[in-house]
């Protein structure tokens, strides 16, 4: 079961990164995620 979850996680990670296409795209995604976390922190 642990091996299956590891493989599923890696597959999801690869698909997610391939959707970004470039390092610049990954940077934008990380920046957006940071903004969402920051906004959530301000609300609490």
C-alpha positions as CSV (number, residue, x, y, z in Angstrom):
1,X,0.0,0.0,0.0
2,X,2.8,2.4,0.9
3,X,4.5,1.7,-2.4
4,X,1.3,2.4,-4.3
5,X,0.8,5.7,-2.5
6,X,4.4,6.7,-3.3
7,X,3.9,5.9,-7.0
8,X,0.6,7.7,-7.1
9,X,2.2,10.8,-5.5
10,X,5.1,10.8,-7.9
11,X,2.7,10.4,-10.9
12,X,0.7,13.4,-9.6
13,X,3.8,15.4,-9.1
14,X,5.1,14.7,-12.6
15,X,1.8,15.6,-14.2
16,X,1.6,18.8,-12.2
17,X,5.1,19.8,-13.1
18,X,4.6,18.9,-16.8
19,X,1.5,21.2,-16.8
20,X,3.8,24.1,-15.9
21,X,6.0,23.5,-18.9
22,X,8.9,25.8,-17.8
23,X,10.8,26.8,-14.7
24,X,9.2,30.2,-15.1
25,X,5.8,28.6,-15.0
26,X,6.7,26.7,-11.8
27,X,7.9,29.9,-10.2
28,X,4.5,31.6,-11.0
29,X,2.7,28.6,-9.6
30,X,4.7,28.7,-6.4
31,X,4.3,32.4,-6.1
32,X,0.5,32.1,-6.5
33,X,0.4,29.4,-3.8
34,X,2.4,31.6,-1.5
35,X,-0.1,34.5,-2.1
36,X,-3.0,32.3,-1.2
37,X,-1.4,31.1,2.0
38,X,-0.5,34.7,2.9
39,X,-4.1,35.9,2.3
40,X,-5.4,33.0,4.4
41,X,-3.0,34.0,7.2
42,X,-4.2,37.6,7.1
43,X,-7.8,36.4,7.6
44,X,-7.0,34.5,10.7
